[in-house]
């Protein structure tokens, strides 16, 4: 996917101006998810769960070379074909080979953010393959030609009315069709696709090294169908998704569900152990593609590697008051919200993702929500510090911060500034920065006298 | 016990009366209060924006200014967290930074945690107060109950506010770097605000931002810093 993260400030402003309904839809849905998460966390010893999950992930990440080798060995023993994709092109080559060899005309896809990273849909389209996103939300945005705006709820930004209009235009359903009726229409289309597709594509929530097991979580059953009905199943797995032991799933499956949606467990969990064996139904070929795409480099970054613990649960998006205003589209890349703001600079480059680490007030709500305790505020600060060091910040900001530092380093200058603030008419309309403040909040009104002056007056009165 | 008041630059300029209130209150509670005049800004705006090289000299001079104090008390959760949590990160290996971090408190946390005060007086009897939890006080310092305890103890009625713990959208430079998002966040706070007589918080930045937005939207709600209300709680 081409990154447009540089446009974040403009796109966020434009969306708030032109599509106020998005803010309403996203705020409503994320508050709902966030409250459910809080309730679900409160039912279990969550502090201990999070600490354990963090420890397991840190262990897996710091021994990734060993676990990758073990996973590859076990997967192969299970009859799975294992591939490595360092870059999207490697994934494309493999898909092209499969499409040509198996004569694939139609593919069904389970929701996967990684395949968004890799540009799987445009690639398949260019090969003449008809691709069906089968997660309902994902299907909606595919029909609209939009990218997902949330890791778990890709269509979180849409209102019922927009979906009714979309289905009315596409399928001729009445404009006031109920959500159930709309889901039935989608179901009919997707059932047909499941039954006729030659290729099923998925991501994975976890890959267990000791058993070579792919674990996939979902609520709609579409992942189960996408990975079991077509004769070929290709799973794209980021290398950070490895778990050492099968028993780790006992912690990670419920923890992820509680964090993501507040469920105790997702409605479906598929544990995939390879292609169909003799006498079984299921895919003839299962491929696991272990994807790097910047992850190894991020792992080697001593200040930013912790981002790779991410489970893609979306809890930080739901908790983030900045994300809630716009949803994910203005962020301009696959991963949005707080995790996107610290992951995208690592996966892309800081230059390409520059404004994202600033898409936060450092309120800390993300850290409280994160099931694996990724120190997002600290990582945001790290990326900001690097951005300044690399000279990516705008000139006005550098000038302002330099002036600020000069004033604050000298109490004498600070007092002078204090006088100027009261004595001189503030050029409220001239300084763009001041205008950015006053436009939405009215003029800045300093106290008649600053405290340091009141203190002197108090002390003089006190002494007498 | 000697306390040095760190007024913080925003309160110094925009909520000067909060400083007077804090001094009066601490003195009334038998604390000796000093105001080291060399103080300016803690450096947080630079630190949070990524300008750590600009923040370091400000942190170092703050360490010097408050070297002598038994305690440093700030009428701000955000600046207190800068000193307590971020100075040691900004100046790794600095014993002085760790030392100051230990002596530094947000005002209400100092009153409850160090002085052991639970009741200041009856001065807020029947007053309907909306309390905005500043994010850094709440999530970085863990100051949640202290202000509520002191306000309620003085007879105030704290109005239930579903967004009380949500960020107001100030965020320092964020407020001008992403003004539209910042205002949308303030609007959510304002839209959920129940009927109250006064809106308060530990942090001058949040209050400046929210007060500006309230007046722009024509909502005639009084905004007062927590220190001002705590003095009122004591003095009536």
Boltz contact constraints between the chains, C-beta under 6 A:
constraints:
  - contact:
      token1: [A, 9]
      token2: [B, 178]
      max_distance: 6.0
  - contact:
      token1: [A, 12]
      token2: [B, 181]
      max_distance: 6.0
  - contact:
      token1: [A, 13]
      token2: [B, 180]
      max_distance: 6.0
  - contact:
      token1: [A, 16]
      token2: [B, 180]
      max_distance: 6.0
  - contact:
      token1: [A, 16]
      token2: [B, 184]
      max_distance: 6.0
  - contact:
      token1: [A, 321]
      token2: [B, 166]
      max_distance: 6.0
  - contact:
      token1: [A, 321]
      token2: [B, 167]
      max_distance: 6.0
  - contact:
      token1: [A, 321]
      token2: [B, 185]
      max_distance: 6.0
  - contact:
      token1: [A, 322]
      token2: [B, 181]
      max_distance: 6.0
  - contact:
      token1: [A, 325]
      token2: [B, 181]
      max_distance: 6.0
  - contact:
      token1: [A, 325]
      token2: [B, 184]
      max_distance: 6.0
  - contact:
      token1: [A, 358]
      token2: [B, 177]
      max_distance: 6.0
  - contact:
      token1: [A, 361]
      token2: [B, 167]
      max_distance: 6.0
  - contact:
      token1: [A, 361]
      token2: [B, 171]
      max_distance: 6.0
  - contact:
      token1: [A, 361]
      token2: [B, 174]
      max_distance: 6.0
  - contact:
      token1: [A, 363]
      token2: [B, 135]
      max_distance: 6.0
  - contact:
      token1: [A, 363]
      token2: [B, 167]
      max_distance: 6.0
  - contact:
      token1: [A, 364]
      token2: [B, 135]
      max_distance: 6.0
  - contact:
      token1: [A, 364]
      token2: [B, 139]
      max_distance: 6.0
  - contact:
      token1: [A, 384]
      token2: [B, 50]
      max_distance: 6.0
  - contact:
      token1: [A, 385]
      token2: [B, 50]
      max_distance: 6.0
  - contact:
      token1: [A, 385]
      token2: [B, 52]
      max_distance: 6.0
  - contact:
      token1: [A, 387]
      token2: [B, 50]
      max_distance: 6.0
  - contact:
      token1: [A, 388]
      token2: [B, 50]
      max_distance: 6.0
  - contact:
      token1: [A, 388]
      token2: [B, 51]
      max_distance: 6.0
  - contact:
      token1: [A, 401]
      token2: [B, 46]
      max_distance: 6.0
  - contact:
      token1: [A, 401]
      token2: [B, 51]
      max_distance: 6.0
  - contact:
      token1: [A, 401]
      token2: [B, 54]
      max_distance: 6.0
  - contact:
      token1: [A, 405]
      token2: [B, 54]
      max_distance: 6.0
  - contact:
      token1: [A, 408]
      token2: [B, 40]
      max_distance: 6.0
  - contact:
      token1: [A, 408]
      token2: [B, 41]
      max_distance: 6.0
  - contact:
      token1: [A, 408]
      token2: [B, 58]
      max_distance: 6.0
  - contact:
      token1: [A, 409]
      token2: [B, 57]
      max_distance: 6.0
  - contact:
      token1: [A, 411]
      token2: [B, 38]
      max_distance: 6.0
  - contact:
      token1: [A, 411]
      token2: [B, 40]
      max_distance: 6.0
  - contact:
      token1: [A, 414]
      token2: [B, 40]
      max_distance: 6.0
  - contact:
      token1: [A, 433]
      token2: [B, 176]
      max_distance: 6.0
  - contact:
      token1: [A, 436]
      token2: [B, 176]
      max_distance: 6.0
  - contact:
      token1: [A, 436]
      token2: [B, 179]
      max_distance: 6.0
  - contact:
      token1: [A, 437]
      token2: [B, 176]
      max_distance: 6.0
  - contact:
      token1: [A, 440]
      token2: [B, 179]
      max_distance: 6.0
  - contact:
      token1: [A, 440]
      token2: [B, 183]
      max_distance: 6.0
  - contact:
      token1: [A, 441]
      token2: [B, 212]
      max_distance: 6.0
  - contact:
      token1: [A, 441]
      token2: [B, 213]
      max_distance: 6.0
  - contact:
      token1: [A, 441]
      token2: [B, 216]
      max_distance: 6.0
  - contact:
      token1: [A, 442]
      token2: [B, 212]
      max_distance: 6.0
  - contact:
      token1: [A, 442]
      token2: [B, 215]
      max_distance: 6.0
  - contact:
      token1: [A, 442]
      token2: [B, 216]
      max_distance: 6.0
  - contact:
      token1: [A, 446]
      token2: [B, 13]
      max_distance: 6.0
  - contact:
      token1: [A, 446]
      token2: [B, 14]
      max_distance: 6.0
  - contact:
      token1: [A, 447]
      token2: [B, 14]
      max_distance: 6.0
  - contact:
      token1: [A, 447]
      token2: [B, 16]
      max_distance: 6.0
  - contact:
      token1: [A, 450]
      token2: [B, 12]
      max_distance: 6.0
  - contact:
      token1: [A, 450]
      token2: [B, 13]
      max_distance: 6.0
  - contact:
      token1: [A, 450]
      token2: [B, 16]
      max_distance: 6.0
  - contact:
      token1: [A, 451]
      token2: [B, 7]
      max_distance: 6.0
  - contact:
      token1: [A, 451]
      token2: [B, 12]
      max_distance: 6.0
  - contact:
      token1: [A, 451]
      token2: [B, 16]
      max_distance: 6.0
  - contact:
      token1: [A, 451]
      token2: [B, 19]
      max_distance: 6.0
  - contact:
      token1: [A, 452]
      token2: [B, 12]
      max_distance: 6.0
  - contact:
      token1: [A, 454]
      token2: [B, 16]
      max_distance: 6.0
  - contact:
      token1: [A, 454]
      token2: [B, 20]
      max_distance: 6.0
  - contact:
      token1: [A, 455]
      token2: [B, 35]
      max_distance: 6.0
